């Protein structure tokens, strides 16, 4: 069994080894907190990975825990969070 450290990380290895979920990783990239791949084949170098891991606490704080979801699921999450009912009528699809 090899315990050698990877020289590069793919789009699933990077978040997994950094302790981020894939949605957190993708959001961090969109926000510019983690740069795009710097190696061929859509891979990140160990240097980029190490830089992100050094800031992983701040990255988690910035991107939050909730994955990106649609309006209906967001409404459901808000309803089960601080309130029992959201302060607006339920979404029914389409514009009124």
mmCIF file as gemmi writes it, N, C-alpha and C atoms, coordinates in Angstrom:
data_model
loop_
_atom_site.group_PDB
_atom_site.id
_atom_site.type_symbol
_atom_site.label_atom_id
_atom_site.label_alt_id
_atom_site.label_comp_id
_atom_site.label_asym_id
_atom_site.label_entity_id
_atom_site.label_seq_id
_atom_site.pdbx_PDB_ins_code
_atom_site.Cartn_x
_atom_site.Cartn_y
_atom_site.Cartn_z
_atom_site.occupancy
_atom_site.B_iso_or_equiv
_atom_site.pdbx_formal_charge
_atom_site.auth_seq_id
_atom_site.auth_asym_id
_atom_site.pdbx_PDB_model_num
ATOM 1 N N . UNK Axp A 1 ? 0.844 -1.179 0 1 0 ? 1 A 1
ATOM 2 C CA . UNK Axp A 1 ? 0 0 0 1 0 ? 1 A 1
ATOM 3 C C . UNK Axp A 1 ? 0.888 1.24 0 1 0 ? 1 A 1
ATOM 4 N N . UNK Axp A 2 ? 0.641 2.126 -0.931 1 0 ? 2 A 1
ATOM 5 C CA . UNK Axp A 2 ? 1.447 3.329 -1.059 1 0 ? 2 A 1
ATOM 6 C C . UNK Axp A 2 ? 0.823 4.474 -0.276 1 0 ? 2 A 1
ATOM 7 N N . UNK Axp A 3 ? 1.643 5.185 0.469 1 0 ? 3 A 1
ATOM 8 C CA . UNK Axp A 3 ? 1.175 6.361 1.2 1 0 ? 3 A 1
ATOM 9 C C . UNK Axp A 3 ? 1.805 7.62 0.627 1 0 ? 3 A 1
ATOM 10 N N . UNK Axp A 4 ? 2.335 7.507 -0.587 1 0 ? 4 A 1
ATOM 11 C CA . UNK Axp A 4 ? 2.969 8.666 -1.225 1 0 ? 4 A 1
ATOM 12 C C . UNK Axp A 4 ? 1.931 9.758 -1.436 1 0 ? 4 A 1
ATOM 13 N N . UNK Axp A 5 ? 2.372 10.956 -1.269 1 0 ? 5 A 1
ATOM 14 C CA . UNK Axp A 5 ? 1.496 12.119 -1.445 1 0 ? 5 A 1
ATOM 15 C C . UNK Axp A 5 ? 1.286 12.373 -2.93 1 0 ? 5 A 1
ATOM 16 N N . UNK Axp A 6 ? 0.032 12.61 -3.352 1 0 ? 6 A 1
ATOM 17 C CA . UNK Axp A 6 ? -0.209 12.894 -4.771 1 0 ? 6 A 1
ATOM 18 C C . UNK Axp A 6 ? 0.492 14.178 -5.217 1 0 ? 6 A 1
ATOM 19 N N . UNK Axp A 7 ? 0.915 14.197 -6.466 1 0 ? 7 A 1
ATOM 20 C CA . UNK Axp A 7 ? 1.511 15.403 -7.037 1 0 ? 7 A 1
ATOM 21 C C . UNK Axp A 7 ? 0.448 16.294 -7.667 1 0 ? 7 A 1
ATOM 22 N N . UNK Axp A 8 ? -0.716 15.711 -7.91 1 0 ? 8 A 1
ATOM 23 C CA . UNK Axp A 8 ? -1.824 16.496 -8.449 1 0 ? 8 A 1
ATOM 24 C C . UNK Axp A 8 ? -3.144 15.9 -7.96 1 0 ? 8 A 1
ATOM 25 N N . UNK Axp A 9 ? -4.196 16.715 -8.058 1 0 ? 9 A 1
ATOM 26 C CA . UNK Axp A 9 ? -5.507 16.337 -7.541 1 0 ? 9 A 1
ATOM 27 C C . UNK Axp A 9 ? -6.561 16.612 -8.605 1 0 ? 9 A 1
ATOM 28 N N . UNK Axp A 10 ? -7.489 15.668 -8.751 1 0 ? 10 A 1
ATOM 29 C CA . UNK Axp A 10 ? -8.602 15.829 -9.679 1 0 ? 10 A 1
ATOM 30 C C . UNK Axp A 10 ? -9.777 16.511 -9.001 1 0 ? 10 A 1
ATOM 31 N N . UNK Axp A 11 ? -10.879 16.719 -9.741 1 0 ? 11 A 1
ATOM 32 C CA . UNK Axp A 11 ? -12.021 17.463 -9.214 1 0 ? 11 A 1
ATOM 33 C C . UNK Axp A 11 ? -12.779 16.761 -8.088 1 0 ? 11 A 1
ATOM 34 N N . UNK Axp A 12 ? -12.52 15.492 -7.852 1 0 ? 12 A 1
ATOM 35 C CA . UNK Axp A 12 ? -13.137 14.809 -6.716 1 0 ? 12 A 1
ATOM 36 C C . UNK Axp A 12 ? -12.118 14.557 -5.614 1 0 ? 12 A 1
ATOM 37 N N . UNK Axp A 13 ? -10.866 14.315 -5.983 1 0 ? 13 A 1
ATOM 38 C CA . UNK Axp A 13 ? -9.804 14.119 -4.99 1 0 ? 13 A 1
ATOM 39 C C . UNK Axp A 13 ? -9.566 15.396 -4.188 1 0 ? 13 A 1
ATOM 40 N N . UNK Axp A 14 ? -9.544 16.529 -4.877 1 0 ? 14 A 1
ATOM 41 C CA . UNK Axp A 14 ? -9.227 17.8 -4.219 1 0 ? 14 A 1
ATOM 42 C C . UNK Axp A 14 ? -10.192 18.071 -3.065 1 0 ? 14 A 1
ATOM 43 N N . UNK Axp A 15 ? -11.507 18.145 -3.306 1 0 ? 15 A 1
ATOM 44 C CA . UNK Axp A 15 ? -12.391 18.442 -2.178 1 0 ? 15 A 1
ATOM 45 C C . UNK Axp A 15 ? -12.386 17.347 -1.114 1 0 ? 15 A 1
ATOM 46 N N . UNK Axp A 16 ? -12.323 16.087 -1.542 1 0 ? 16 A 1
ATOM 47 C CA . UNK Axp A 16 ? -12.343 14.98 -0.587 1 0 ? 16 A 1
ATOM 48 C C . UNK Axp A 16 ? -11.167 15.069 0.375 1 0 ? 16 A 1
ATOM 49 N N . UNK Axp A 17 ? -9.977 15.27 -0.148 1 0 ? 17 A 1
ATOM 50 C CA . UNK Axp A 17 ? -8.779 15.321 0.702 1 0 ? 17 A 1
ATOM 51 C C . UNK Axp A 17 ? -8.656 16.641 1.463 1 0 ? 17 A 1
ATOM 52 N N . UNK Axp A 18 ? -9.319 17.682 0.97 1 0 ? 18 A 1
ATOM 53 C CA . UNK Axp A 18 ? -9.29 18.974 1.666 1 0 ? 18 A 1
ATOM 54 C C . UNK Axp A 18 ? -10.372 19.061 2.74 1 0 ? 18 A 1
ATOM 55 N N . UNK Axp A 19 ? -11.282 18.081 2.766 1 0 ? 19 A 1
ATOM 56 C CA . UNK Axp A 19 ? -12.349 18.098 3.764 1 0 ? 19 A 1
ATOM 57 C C . UNK Axp A 19 ? -13.529 18.96 3.365 1 0 ? 19 A 1
ATOM 58 N N . UNK Axp A 20 ? -13.715 19.157 2.065 1 0 ? 20 A 1
ATOM 59 C CA . UNK Axp A 20 ? -14.843 19.932 1.554 1 0 ? 20 A 1
ATOM 60 C C . UNK Axp A 20 ? -15.794 19.002 0.808 1 0 ? 20 A 1
ATOM 61 N N . UNK Axp A 21 ? -17.062 19.357 0.776 1 0 ? 21 A 1
ATOM 62 C CA . UNK Axp A 21 ? -17.985 18.631 -0.083 1 0 ? 21 A 1
ATOM 63 C C . UNK Axp A 21 ? -17.795 19.142 -1.513 1 0 ? 21 A 1
ATOM 64 N N . UNK Axp A 22 ? -18.26 18.402 -2.481 1 0 ? 22 A 1
ATOM 65 C CA . UNK Axp A 22 ? -18.147 18.851 -3.876 1 0 ? 22 A 1
ATOM 66 C C . UNK Axp A 22 ? -18.884 20.173 -4.073 1 0 ? 22 A 1
ATOM 67 N N . UNK Axp A 23 ? -20.124 20.345 -3.536 1 0 ? 23 A 1
ATOM 68 C CA . UNK Axp A 23 ? -20.77 21.658 -3.694 1 0 ? 23 A 1
ATOM 69 C C . UNK Axp A 23 ? -19.981 22.808 -3.06 1 0 ? 23 A 1
ATOM 70 N N . UNK Axp A 24 ? -19.368 22.571 -1.906 1 0 ? 24 A 1
ATOM 71 C CA . UNK Axp A 24 ? -18.548 23.62 -1.283 1 0 ? 24 A 1
ATOM 72 C C . UNK Axp A 24 ? -17.349 23.956 -2.167 1 0 ? 24 A 1
ATOM 73 N N . UNK Axp A 25 ? -16.721 22.93 -2.707 1 0 ? 25 A 1
ATOM 74 C CA . UNK Axp A 25 ? -15.571 23.11 -3.585 1 0 ? 25 A 1
ATOM 75 C C . UNK Axp A 25 ? -15.955 23.912 -4.829 1 0 ? 25 A 1
ATOM 76 N N . UNK Axp A 26 ? -17.065 23.553 -5.454 1 0 ? 26 A 1
ATOM 77 C CA . UNK Axp A 26 ? -17.515 24.255 -6.663 1 0 ? 26 A 1
ATOM 78 C C . UNK Axp A 26 ? -17.875 25.701 -6.355 1 0 ? 26 A 1
ATOM 79 N N . UNK Axp A 27 ? -18.53 25.944 -5.21 1 0 ? 27 A 1
ATOM 80 C CA . UNK Axp A 27 ? -18.881 27.311 -4.83 1 0 ? 27 A 1
ATOM 81 C C . UNK Axp A 27 ? -17.619 28.117 -4.54 1 0 ? 27 A 1
ATOM 82 N N . UNK Axp A 28 ? -16.647 27.513 -3.889 1 0 ? 28 A 1
ATOM 83 C CA . UNK Axp A 28 ? -15.384 28.2 -3.594 1 0 ? 28 A 1
ATOM 84 C C . UNK Axp A 28 ? -14.675 28.594 -4.889 1 0 ? 28 A 1
ATOM 85 N N . UNK Axp A 29 ? -14.749 27.741 -5.891 1 0 ? 29 A 1
ATOM 86 C CA . UNK Axp A 29 ? -14.16 28.093 -7.19 1 0 ? 29 A 1
ATOM 87 C C . UNK Axp A 29 ? -14.907 29.263 -7.821 1 0 ? 29 A 1
ATOM 88 N N . UNK Axp A 30 ? -16.236 29.21 -7.797 1 0 ? 30 A 1
ATOM 89 C CA . UNK Axp A 30 ? -17.02 30.315 -8.383 1 0 ? 30 A 1
ATOM 90 C C . UNK Axp A 30 ? -16.726 31.642 -7.694 1 0 ? 30 A 1
ATOM 91 N N . UNK Axp A 31 ? -16.473 31.594 -6.387 1 0 ? 31 A 1
ATOM 92 C CA . UNK Axp A 31 ? -16.178 32.808 -5.621 1 0 ? 31 A 1
ATOM 93 C C . UNK Axp A 31 ? -14.719 33.237 -5.722 1 0 ? 31 A 1
ATOM 94 N N . UNK Axp A 32 ? -13.893 32.435 -6.403 1 0 ? 32 A 1
ATOM 95 C CA . UNK Axp A 32 ? -12.485 32.772 -6.559 1 0 ? 32 A 1
ATOM 96 C C . UNK Axp A 32 ? -11.636 32.421 -5.348 1 0 ? 32 A 1
ATOM 97 N N . UNK Axp A 33 ? -12.175 31.616 -4.423 1 0 ? 33 A 1
ATOM 98 C CA . UNK Axp A 33 ? -11.423 31.226 -3.237 1 0 ? 33 A 1
ATOM 99 C C . UNK Axp A 33 ? -10.456 30.087 -3.523 1 0 ? 33 A 1
ATOM 100 N N . UNK Axp A 34 ? -10.778 29.294 -4.529 1 0 ? 34 A 1
ATOM 101 C CA . UNK Axp A 34 ? -9.895 28.233 -5.007 1 0 ? 34 A 1
ATOM 102 C C . UNK Axp A 34 ? -9.742 28.459 -6.501 1 0 ? 34 A 1
ATOM 103 N N . UNK Axp A 35 ? -8.521 28.573 -6.976 1 0 ? 35 A 1
ATOM 104 C CA . UNK Axp A 35 ? -8.332 28.82 -8.408 1 0 ? 35 A 1
ATOM 105 C C . UNK Axp A 35 ? -8.714 27.602 -9.247 1 0 ? 35 A 1
ATOM 106 N N . UNK Axp A 36 ? -8.857 27.833 -10.528 1 0 ? 36 A 1
ATOM 107 C CA . UNK Axp A 36 ? -9.119 26.737 -11.45 1 0 ? 36 A 1
ATOM 108 C C . UNK Axp A 36 ? -7.903 25.836 -11.579 1 0 ? 36 A 1
ATOM 109 N N . UNK Axp A 37 ? -8.068 24.725 -12.274 1 0 ? 37 A 1
ATOM 110 C CA . UNK Axp A 37 ? -6.955 23.791 -12.451 1 0 ? 37 A 1
ATOM 111 C C . UNK Axp A 37 ? -5.739 24.478 -13.063 1 0 ? 37 A 1
ATOM 112 N N . UNK Axp A 38 ? -4.565 24.116 -12.558 1 0 ? 38 A 1
ATOM 113 C CA . UNK Axp A 38 ? -3.324 24.702 -13.08 1 0 ? 38 A 1
ATOM 114 C C . UNK Axp A 38 ? -2.461 23.674 -13.813 1 0 ? 38 A 1
ATOM 115 N N . UNK Axp A 39 ? -2.974 22.475 -13.981 1 0 ? 39 A 1
ATOM 116 C CA . UNK Axp A 39 ? -2.255 21.423 -14.69 1 0 ? 39 A 1
ATOM 117 C C . UNK Axp A 39 ? -3.122 20.857 -15.814 1 0 ? 39 A 1
ATOM 118 N N . UNK Axp A 40 ? -2.499 20.261 -16.804 1 0 ? 40 A 1
ATOM 119 C CA . UNK Axp A 40 ? -3.282 19.639 -17.879 1 0 ? 40 A 1
ATOM 120 C C . UNK Axp A 40 ? -4.221 18.565 -17.33 1 0 ? 40 A 1
ATOM 121 N N . UNK Axp A 41 ? -5.305 18.349 -18.044 1 0 ? 41 A 1
ATOM 122 C CA . UNK Axp A 41 ? -6.258 17.325 -17.64 1 0 ? 41 A 1
ATOM 123 C C . UNK Axp A 41 ? -7.17 17.762 -16.511 1 0 ? 41 A 1
ATOM 124 N N . UNK Axp A 42 ? -7.374 19.071 -16.378 1 0 ? 42 A 1
ATOM 125 C CA . UNK Axp A 42 ? -8.242 19.604 -15.313 1 0 ? 42 A 1
ATOM 126 C C . UNK Axp A 42 ? -7.825 19.112 -13.927 1 0 ? 42 A 1
ATOM 127 N N . UNK Axp A 43 ? -6.553 19.281 -13.626 1 0 ? 43 A 1
ATOM 128 C CA . UNK Axp A 43 ? -6.014 18.866 -12.335 1 0 ? 43 A 1
ATOM 129 C C . UNK Axp A 43 ? -5.344 20.049 -11.637 1 0 ? 43 A 1
ATOM 130 N N . UNK Axp A 44 ? -5.251 19.949 -10.327 1 0 ? 44 A 1
ATOM 131 C CA . UNK Axp A 44 ? -4.626 20.981 -9.51 1 0 ? 44 A 1
ATOM 132 C C . UNK Axp A 44 ? -3.305 20.459 -8.967 1 0 ? 44 A 1
ATOM 133 N N . UNK Axp A 45 ? -2.318 21.315 -8.937 1 0 ? 45 A 1
ATOM 134 C CA . UNK Axp A 45 ? -1.008 20.938 -8.4 1 0 ? 45 A 1
ATOM 135 C C . UNK Axp A 45 ? -1.084 20.823 -6.876 1 0 ? 45 A 1
ATOM 136 N N . UNK Axp A 46 ? -0.091 20.131 -6.319 1 0 ? 46 A 1
ATOM 137 C CA . UNK Axp A 46 ? 0.001 20.008 -4.867 1 0 ? 46 A 1
ATOM 138 C C . UNK Axp A 46 ? 0.168 21.389 -4.221 1 0 ? 46 A 1
ATOM 139 N N . UNK Axp A 47 ? 0.838 22.308 -4.902 1 0 ? 47 A 1
ATOM 140 C CA . UNK Axp A 47 ? 1.031 23.655 -4.351 1 0 ? 47 A 1
ATOM 141 C C . UNK Axp A 47 ? -0.305 24.391 -4.207 1 0 ? 47 A 1
ATOM 142 N N . UNK Axp A 48 ? -1.16 24.303 -5.226 1 0 ? 48 A 1
ATOM 143 C CA . UNK Axp A 48 ? -2.481 24.944 -5.142 1 0 ? 48 A 1
ATOM 144 C C . UNK Axp A 48 ? -3.307 24.27 -4.048 1 0 ? 48 A 1
ATOM 145 N N . UNK Axp A 49 ? -3.253 22.951 -4.001 1 0 ? 49 A 1
ATOM 146 C CA . UNK Axp A 49 ? -3.975 22.198 -2.974 1 0 ? 49 A 1
ATOM 147 C C . UNK Axp A 49 ? -3.523 22.63 -1.578 1 0 ? 49 A 1
ATOM 148 N N . UNK Axp A 50 ? -2.215 22.683 -1.36 1 0 ? 50 A 1
ATOM 149 C CA . UNK Axp A 50 ? -1.684 23.071 -0.047 1 0 ? 50 A 1
ATOM 150 C C . UNK Axp A 50 ? -2.133 24.473 0.344 1 0 ? 50 A 1
ATOM 151 N N . UNK Axp A 51 ? -2.161 25.375 -0.622 1 0 ? 51 A 1
ATOM 152 C CA . UNK Axp A 51 ? -2.615 26.74 -0.34 1 0 ? 51 A 1
ATOM 153 C C . UNK Axp A 51 ? -4.07 26.78 0.087 1 0 ? 51 A 1
ATOM 154 N N . UNK Axp A 52 ? -4.89 25.972 -0.559 1 0 ? 52 A 1
ATOM 155 C CA . UNK Axp A 52 ? -6.311 25.92 -0.194 1 0 ? 52 A 1
ATOM 156 C C . UNK Axp A 52 ? -6.502 25.274 1.172 1 0 ? 52 A 1
ATOM 157 N N . UNK Axp A 53 ? -5.77 24.205 1.43 1 0 ? 53 A 1
ATOM 158 C CA . UNK Axp A 53 ? -5.894 23.517 2.723 1 0 ? 53 A 1
ATOM 159 C C . UNK Axp A 53 ? -5.491 24.447 3.867 1 0 ? 53 A 1
ATOM 160 N N . UNK Axp A 54 ? -4.51 25.292 3.624 1 0 ? 54 A 1
ATOM 161 C CA . UNK Axp A 54 ? -4.078 26.241 4.656 1 0 ? 54 A 1
ATOM 162 C C . UNK Axp A 54 ? -5.19 27.239 5.002 1 0 ? 54 A 1
ATOM 163 N N . UNK Axp A 55 ? -6.114 27.451 4.064 1 0 ? 55 A 1
ATOM 164 C CA . UNK Axp A 55 ? -7.218 28.402 4.263 1 0 ? 55 A 1
ATOM 165 C C . UNK Axp A 55 ? -8.577 27.707 4.346 1 0 ? 55 A 1
ATOM 166 N N . UNK Axp A 56 ? -8.605 26.399 4.55 1 0 ? 56 A 1
ATOM 167 C CA . UNK Axp A 56 ? -9.859 25.657 4.443 1 0 ? 56 A 1
ATOM 168 C C . UNK Axp A 56 ? -10.915 26.14 5.444 1 0 ? 56 A 1
ATOM 169 N N . UNK Axp A 57 ? -10.517 26.566 6.616 1 0 ? 57 A 1
ATOM 170 C CA . UNK Axp A 57 ? -11.486 27.09 7.583 1 0 ? 57 A 1
ATOM 171 C C . UNK Axp A 57 ? -12.182 28.333 7.059 1 0 ? 57 A 1
ATOM 172 N N . UNK Axp A 58 ? -11.417 29.26 6.512 1 0 ? 58 A 1
ATOM 173 C CA . UNK Axp A 58 ? -11.991 30.485 5.946 1 0 ? 58 A 1
ATOM 174 C C . UNK Axp A 58 ? -12.833 30.169 4.713 1 0 ? 58 A 1
ATOM 175 N N . UNK Axp A 59 ? -12.393 29.192 3.925 1 0 ? 59 A 1
ATOM 176 C CA . UNK Axp A 59 ? -13.166 28.801 2.735 1 0 ? 59 A 1
ATOM 177 C C . UNK Axp A 59 ? -14.512 28.235 3.17 1 0 ? 59 A 1
ATOM 178 N N . UNK Axp A 60 ? -14.509 27.334 4.15 1 0 ? 60 A 1
ATOM 179 C CA . UNK Axp A 60 ? -15.774 26.759 4.64 1 0 ? 60 A 1
ATOM 180 C C . UNK Axp A 60 ? -16.705 27.842 5.165 1 0 ? 60 A 1
ATOM 181 N N . UNK Axp A 61 ? -16.147 28.795 5.887 1 0 ? 61 A 1
ATOM 182 C CA . UNK Axp A 61 ? -16.961 29.878 6.431 1 0 ? 61 A 1
ATOM 183 C C . UNK Axp A 61 ? -17.589 30.705 5.309 1 0 ? 61 A 1
ATOM 184 N N . UNK Axp A 62 ? -16.835 30.952 4.251 1 0 ? 62 A 1
ATOM 185 C CA . UNK Axp A 62 ? -17.331 31.769 3.148 1 0 ? 62 A 1
ATOM 186 C C . UNK Axp A 62 ? -18.385 31.055 2.31 1 0 ? 62 A 1
ATOM 187 N N . UNK Axp A 63 ? -18.229 29.748 2.119 1 0 ? 63 A 1
ATOM 188 C CA . UNK Axp A 63 ? -19.152 29.031 1.229 1 0 ? 63 A 1
ATOM 189 C C . UNK Axp A 63 ? -20.331 28.424 1.962 1 0 ? 63 A 1
ATOM 190 N N . UNK Axp A 64 ? -20.255 28.286 3.27 1 0 ? 64 A 1
ATOM 191 C CA . UNK Axp A 64 ? -21.364 27.732 4.03 1 0 ? 64 A 1
ATOM 192 C C . UNK Axp A 64 ? -21.469 26.221 3.911 1 0 ? 64 A 1
ATOM 193 N N . UNK Axp A 65 ? -22.47 25.688 4.562 1 0 ? 65 A 1
ATOM 194 C CA . UNK Axp A 65 ? -22.667 24.24 4.613 1 0 ? 65 A 1
ATOM 195 C C . UNK Axp A 65 ? -23.761 23.76 3.664 1 0 ? 65 A 1
ATOM 196 N N . UNK Axp A 66 ? -24.729 24.618 3.346 1 0 ? 66 A 1
ATOM 197 C CA . UNK Axp A 66 ? -25.856 24.188 2.534 1 0 ? 66 A 1
ATOM 198 C C . UNK Axp A 66 ? -25.471 24.132 1.062 1 0 ? 66 A 1
ATOM 199 N N . UNK Axp A 67 ? -25.755 23.015 0.394 1 0 ? 67 A 1
ATOM 200 C CA . UNK Axp A 67 ? -25.457 22.945 -1.043 1 0 ? 67 A 1
ATOM 201 C C . UNK Axp A 67 ? -26.378 23.861 -1.837 1 0 ? 67 A 1
ATOM 202 N N . UNK Axp A 68 ? -25.974 24.194 -3.049 1 0 ? 68 A 1
ATOM 203 C CA . UNK Axp A 68 ? -26.832 24.991 -3.923 1 0 ? 68 A 1
ATOM 204 C C . UNK Axp A 68 ? -28.097 24.188 -4.207 1 0 ? 68 A 1
ATOM 205 N N . UNK Axp A 69 ? -29.241 24.812 -3.992 1 0 ? 69 A 1
ATOM 206 C CA . UNK Axp A 69 ? -30.513 24.134 -4.204 1 0 ? 69 A 1
ATOM 207 C C . UNK Axp A 69 ? -31.486 25.078 -4.873 1 0 ? 69 A 1
ATOM 208 N N . UNK Axp A 70 ? -32.557 24.556 -5.388 1 0 ? 70 A 1
ATOM 209 C CA . UNK Axp A 70 ? -33.582 25.366 -6.033 1 0 ? 70 A 1
ATOM 210 C C . UNK Axp A 70 ? -34.453 26.084 -5.02 1 0 ? 70 A 1
ATOM 211 N N . UNK Axp A 71 ? -35.345 26.91 -5.523 1 0 ? 71 A 1
ATOM 212 C CA . UNK Axp A 71 ? -36.191 27.745 -4.672 1 0 ? 71 A 1
ATOM 213 C C . UNK Axp A 71 ? -37.1 26.927 -3.762 1 0 ? 71 A 1
ATOM 214 N N . UNK Axp A 72 ? -37.678 25.868 -4.277 1 0 ? 72 A 1
ATOM 215 C CA . UNK Axp A 72 ? -38.604 25.074 -3.464 1 0 ? 72 A 1
ATOM 216 C C . UNK Axp A 72 ? -37.874 24.422 -2.306 1 0 ? 72 A 1
ATOM 217 N N . UNK Axp A 73 ? -36.704 23.829 -2.571 1 0 ? 73 A 1
ATOM 218 C CA . UNK Axp A 73 ? -35.95 23.202 -1.486 1 0 ? 73 A 1
ATOM 219 C C . UNK Axp A 73 ? -35.419 24.245 -0.518 1 0 ? 73 A 1
ATOM 220 N N . UNK Axp A 74 ? -35.065 25.416 -1.018 1 0 ? 74 A 1
ATOM 221 C CA . UNK Axp A 74 ? -34.611 26.485 -0.119 1 0 ? 74 A 1
ATOM 222 C C . UNK Axp A 74 ? -35.744 26.886 0.819 1 0 ? 74 A 1
ATOM 223 N N . UNK Axp A 75 ? -36.942 26.987 0.274 1 0 ? 75 A 1
ATOM 224 C CA . UNK Axp A 75 ? -38.11 27.325 1.084 1 0 ? 75 A 1
ATOM 225 C C . UNK Axp A 75 ? -38.324 26.266 2.176 1 0 ? 75 A 1
ATOM 226 N N . UNK Axp A 76 ? -38.202 25 1.803 1 0 ? 76 A 1
ATOM 227 C CA . UNK Axp A 76 ? -38.368 23.927 2.779 1 0 ? 76 A 1
ATOM 228 C C . UNK Axp A 76 ? -37.307 24.017 3.87 1 0 ? 76 A 1
ATOM 229 N N . UNK Axp A 77 ? -36.077 24.319 3.505 1 0 ? 77 A 1
ATOM 230 C CA . UNK Axp A 77 ? -35.011 24.444 4.488 1 0 ? 77 A 1
ATOM 231 C C . UNK Axp A 77 ? -35.245 25.623 5.415 1 0 ? 77 A 1
ATOM 232 N N . UNK Axp A 78 ? -35.72 26.724 4.872 1 0 ? 78 A 1
ATOM 233 C CA . UNK Axp A 78 ? -36.021 27.878 5.716 1 0 ? 78 A 1
ATOM 234 C C . UNK Axp A 78 ? -37.171 27.562 6.662 1 0 ? 78 A 1
ATOM 235 N N . UNK Axp A 79 ? -38.167 26.836 6.167 1 0 ? 79 A 1
ATOM 236 C CA . UNK Axp A 79 ? -39.328 26.504 6.995 1 0 ? 79 A 1
ATOM 237 C C . UNK Axp A 79 ? -38.942 25.603 8.158 1 0 ? 79 A 1
ATOM 238 N N . UNK Axp A 80 ? -37.966 24.735 7.984 1 0 ? 80 A 1
ATOM 239 C CA . UNK Axp A 80 ? -37.564 23.837 9.063 1 0 ? 80 A 1
ATOM 240 C C . UNK Axp A 80 ? -36.445 24.422 9.912 1 0 ? 80 A 1
ATOM 241 N N . UNK Axp A 81 ? -35.979 25.593 9.546 1 0 ? 81 A 1
ATOM 242 C CA . UNK Axp A 81 ? -34.899 26.226 10.299 1 0 ? 81 A 1
ATOM 243 C C . UNK Axp A 81 ? -35.42 27.097 11.417 1 0 ? 81 A 1
ATOM 244 N N . UNK Axp A 82 ? -35.296 28.389 11.259 1 0 ? 82 A 1
ATOM 245 C CA . UNK Axp A 82 ? -35.661 29.328 12.326 1 0 ? 82 A 1
ATOM 246 C C . UNK Axp A 82 ? -37.16 29.56 12.432 1 0 ? 82 A 1
ATOM 247 N N . UNK Axp A 83 ? -37.9 29.275 11.387 1 0 ? 83 A 1
ATOM 248 C CA . UNK Axp A 83 ? -39.336 29.547 11.384 1 0 ? 83 A 1
ATOM 249 C C . UNK Axp A 83 ? -40.095 28.25 11.121 1 0 ? 83 A 1
ATOM 250 N N . UNK Axp A 84 ? -41.337 28.233 11.533 1 0 ? 84 A 1
ATOM 251 C CA . UNK Axp A 84 ? -42.159 27.072 11.197 1 0 ? 84 A 1
ATOM 252 C C . UNK Axp A 84 ? -42.806 27.27 9.831 1 0 ? 84 A 1
ATOM 253 N N . UNK Axp A 85 ? -43.034 28.495 9.436 1 0 ? 85 A 1
ATOM 254 C CA . UNK Axp A 85 ? -43.599 28.803 8.125 1 0 ? 85 A 1
ATOM 255 C C . UNK Axp A 85 ? -42.809 29.961 7.516 1 0 ? 85 A 1
ATOM 256 N N . UNK Axp A 86 ? -42.484 29.881 6.232 1 0 ? 86 A 1
ATOM 257 C CA . UNK Axp A 86 ? -41.807 31.027 5.613 1 0 ? 86 A 1
ATOM 258 C C . UNK Axp A 86 ? -42.757 32.217 5.549 1 0 ? 86 A 1
ATOM 259 N N . UNK Axp A 87 ? -42.225 33.437 5.475 1 0 ? 87 A 1
ATOM 260 C CA . UNK Axp A 87 ? -43.071 34.63 5.48 1 0 ? 87 A 1
ATOM 261 C C . UNK Axp A 87 ? -43.685 34.94 4.117 1 0 ? 87 A 1
ATOM 262 N N . UNK Axp A 88 ? -43.661 34.017 3.176 1 0 ? 88 A 1
ATOM 263 C CA . UNK Axp A 88 ? -44.241 34.204 1.86 1 0 ? 88 A 1
ATOM 264 C C . UNK Axp A 88 ? -45.034 32.967 1.471 1 0 ? 88 A 1
ATOM 265 N N . UNK Axp A 89 ? -45.942 33.085 0.526 1 0 ? 89 A 1
ATOM 266 C CA . UNK Axp A 89 ? -46.702 31.907 0.099 1 0 ? 89 A 1
ATOM 267 C C . UNK Axp A 89 ? -45.8 30.9 -0.603 1 0 ? 89 A 1
ATOM 268 N N . UNK Axp A 90 ? -46.173 29.623 -0.561 1 0 ? 90 A 1
ATOM 269 C CA . UNK Axp A 90 ? -45.348 28.599 -1.197 1 0 ? 90 A 1
ATOM 270 C C . UNK Axp A 90 ? -45.193 28.831 -2.695 1 0 ? 90 A 1
ATOM 271 N N . UNK Axp A 91 ? -44.03 28.462 -3.218 1 0 ? 91 A 1
ATOM 272 C CA . UNK Axp A 91 ? -43.772 28.565 -4.661 1 0 ? 91 A 1
ATOM 273 C C . UNK Axp A 91 ? -44.62 27.527 -5.38 1 0 ? 91 A 1
ATOM 274 N N . UNK Axp A 92 ? -45.227 27.92 -6.483 1 0 ? 92 A 1
ATOM 275 C CA . UNK Axp A 92 ? -46.056 27.008 -7.252 1 0 ? 92 A 1
ATOM 276 C C . UNK Axp A 92 ? -45.586 26.884 -8.691 1 0 ? 92 A 1
ATOM 277 N N . UNK Axp A 93 ? -44.404 27.384 -8.983 1 0 ? 93 A 1
ATOM 278 C CA . UNK Axp A 93 ? -43.875 27.297 -10.346 1 0 ? 93 A 1
ATOM 279 C C . UNK Axp A 93 ? -44.484 28.35 -11.257 1 0 ? 93 A 1
ATOM 280 N N . UNK Axp A 94 ? -43.674 28.969 -12.062 1 0 ? 94 A 1
ATOM 281 C CA . UNK Axp A 94 ? -44.164 29.986 -12.976 1 0 ? 94 A 1
ATOM 282 C C . UNK Axp A 94 ? -44.355 31.32 -12.307 1 0 ? 94 A 1
ATOM 283 N N . UNK Axp A 95 ? -44.601 32.317 -13.085 1 0 ? 95 A 1
ATOM 284 C CA . UNK Axp A 95 ? -44.809 33.663 -12.571 1 0 ? 95 A 1
ATOM 285 C C . UNK Axp A 95 ? -46.291 33.926 -12.404 1 0 ? 95 A 1
ATOM 286 N N . UNK Axp A 96 ? -46.637 34.691 -11.415 1 0 ? 96 A 1
ATOM 287 C CA . UNK Axp A 96 ? -48.054 35.005 -11.172 1 0 ? 96 A 1
ATOM 288 C C . UNK Axp A 96 ? -48.503 36.12 -12.078 1 0 ? 96 A 1
